[in-house]
Amino acid sequence: MSFCSFFGGEAFQNHFEPGIYVCAKCGYELFSSRSKYAHSSPWPAFTETIHADSVAKRPEYNRPEALKVSCGRCGNGLGHEFLNDGPKRGQSRFIFSSSLKFIPKGKETSASQGH
């Protein structure tokens, strides 16, 4: 499998503290730390979103196994969803880079509601 170009250290690759990951641009809730798992790619990997509309997806040109993913609220480019490439059979894997911001458990509500 091929990955996007990698240009440096990823802040959330080996980060497993309880909390949520939000869009770095608008603060919309995207992923819970409960859906995050260790993966060999240099980016953080998740199996599911917090809300049904957390992300918007569109086909990736010339890559039938991948979808381009953007924030469901503001449209900020987030990364990719790789179909049927999750930790369990039939699960997808979302991977993202600097488009995420982490909100520690207990601070989710106030920090993720604003811009």
KEDO-473626 format. One record per residue (C-alpha): x, y, z. Coordinates in nm, 2 decimals, padded with zeros to 4 digits, always signed. Example, Ala and Ser with C-alpha at 12.3 -4.5 7.8 and 13.67 -1.06 7.14 Angstrom:
BEGIN
SITE,px,py,pz
SITE,+01.23,-00.45,+00.78
SITE,+01.37,-00.11,+00.71
//
This chain:
BEGIN
SITE,px,py,pz
SITE,+00.00,+00.00,+00.00
SITE,+00.12,+00.35,-00.08
SITE,+00.09,+00.65,+00.16
SITE,+00.10,+01.02,+00.11
SITE,+00.44,+01.19,+00.13
SITE,+00.57,+01.23,+00.49
SITE,+00.77,+01.53,+00.58
SITE,+00.84,+01.50,+00.95
SITE,+00.73,+01.40,+01.30
SITE,+00.36,+01.35,+01.35
SITE,+00.24,+01.49,+01.69
SITE,-00.04,+01.23,+01.73
SITE,+00.11,+00.91,+01.59
SITE,+00.20,+00.76,+01.92
SITE,-00.04,+00.97,+02.13
SITE,-00.30,+00.76,+02.33
SITE,-00.43,+00.99,+02.60
SITE,-00.81,+00.99,+02.66
SITE,-00.99,+01.27,+02.48
SITE,-01.11,+01.38,+02.14
SITE,-00.95,+01.50,+01.81
SITE,-01.11,+01.80,+01.65
SITE,-01.07,+01.99,+01.33
SITE,-00.77,+02.23,+01.38
SITE,-00.95,+02.50,+01.17
SITE,-01.31,+02.51,+01.32
SITE,-01.30,+02.28,+01.63
SITE,-01.56,+02.03,+01.51
SITE,-01.55,+01.70,+01.69
SITE,-01.40,+01.43,+01.46
SITE,-01.26,+01.13,+01.64
SITE,-01.26,+00.99,+01.99
SITE,-00.93,+00.85,+02.14
SITE,-01.13,+00.53,+02.18
SITE,-01.13,+00.48,+01.81
SITE,-00.76,+00.54,+01.77
SITE,-00.52,+00.25,+01.72
SITE,-00.15,+00.19,+01.67
SITE,-00.06,+00.16,+01.30
SITE,+00.26,+00.14,+01.10
SITE,+00.20,+00.45,+00.90
SITE,+00.35,+00.78,+01.03
SITE,+00.00,+00.93,+01.09
SITE,-00.26,+00.87,+01.35
SITE,-00.52,+00.61,+01.26
SITE,-00.88,+00.59,+01.36
SITE,-01.16,+00.34,+01.29
SITE,-01.47,+00.57,+01.32
SITE,-01.59,+00.92,+01.36
SITE,-01.77,+01.08,+01.65
SITE,-02.07,+01.20,+01.45
SITE,-02.22,+01.07,+01.13
SITE,-02.14,+01.42,+00.97
SITE,-01.79,+01.46,+01.13
SITE,-01.63,+01.42,+00.79
SITE,-01.72,+01.45,+00.43
SITE,-01.57,+01.20,+00.18
SITE,-01.51,+01.20,-00.19
SITE,-01.34,+00.95,-00.42
SITE,-00.96,+00.98,-00.45
SITE,-00.85,+01.02,-00.81
SITE,-00.71,+00.70,-00.95
SITE,-00.71,+00.53,-00.60
SITE,-01.03,+00.31,-00.56
SITE,-00.92,+00.19,-00.22
SITE,-00.90,+00.55,-00.07
SITE,-01.14,+00.84,-00.02
SITE,-01.03,+01.21,+00.04
SITE,-01.17,+01.33,+00.37
SITE,-01.25,+01.68,+00.48
SITE,-01.41,+01.83,+00.79
SITE,-01.79,+01.79,+00.78
SITE,-01.84,+02.14,+00.91
SITE,-01.59,+02.37,+00.74
SITE,-01.45,+02.16,+00.46
SITE,-01.09,+02.17,+00.58
SITE,-00.88,+01.90,+00.42
SITE,-00.80,+01.63,+00.67
SITE,-00.65,+01.32,+00.50
SITE,-00.78,+00.99,+00.37
SITE,-01.00,+00.70,+00.45
SITE,-00.85,+00.37,+00.34
SITE,-01.14,+00.12,+00.27
SITE,-01.12,-00.23,+00.43
SITE,-00.78,-00.15,+00.58
SITE,-00.87,-00.12,+00.95
SITE,-00.76,-00.34,+01.25
SITE,-01.05,-00.57,+01.19
SITE,-01.18,-00.73,+00.88
SITE,-01.41,-00.50,+00.68
SITE,-01.31,-00.19,+00.89
SITE,-01.18,+00.13,+00.73
SITE,-00.88,+00.33,+00.85
SITE,-00.88,+00.71,+00.87
SITE,-00.54,+00.87,+00.87
SITE,-00.47,+01.24,+00.92
SITE,-00.18,+01.48,+00.98
SITE,-00.16,+01.83,+01.11
SITE,-00.53,+01.90,+01.05
SITE,-00.62,+01.77,+01.40
SITE,-00.61,+01.92,+01.74
SITE,-00.63,+01.71,+02.06
SITE,-00.87,+01.80,+02.34
SITE,-00.80,+01.61,+02.67
SITE,-01.08,+01.42,+02.84
SITE,-01.29,+01.65,+03.05
SITE,-01.23,+01.96,+02.84
SITE,-01.41,+01.84,+02.53
SITE,-01.74,+02.04,+02.55
SITE,-01.60,+02.39,+02.60
SITE,-01.29,+02.36,+02.37
SITE,-01.46,+02.19,+02.08
SITE,-01.76,+02.41,+02.04
SITE,-01.60,+02.73,+01.92
SITE,-01.38,+02.84,+01.63
//
